[in-house]
Amino acid sequence: MLVVYQKYYTPLDRFINKFRRKGFWLYTGLITISLLYMFYEISHLPDIPPPELPPPESPPARRRSKIKPN
């Protein structure tokens, strides 16, 4: 029984005692709440509007080529 206690219970008890330290649940709760709030805000962002279309360009005016005299 002592072997079972030393092998399993003692490391498990040490692990659980880490959670009983001062402020652990406070900091864990703050981090969890802030992450959940961030995910909530990101999921409720407004849609990105489509890009504005450029104004239609008029076709370039044709220039008359100069007639060279002979």
Secondary structure, DSSP 8 states (H G I E B T S, - for coil): -HHHIIIIIHHHHHHHHHTTSTTHHHHHHHHHHHHHHHHHHHHT--------------------------
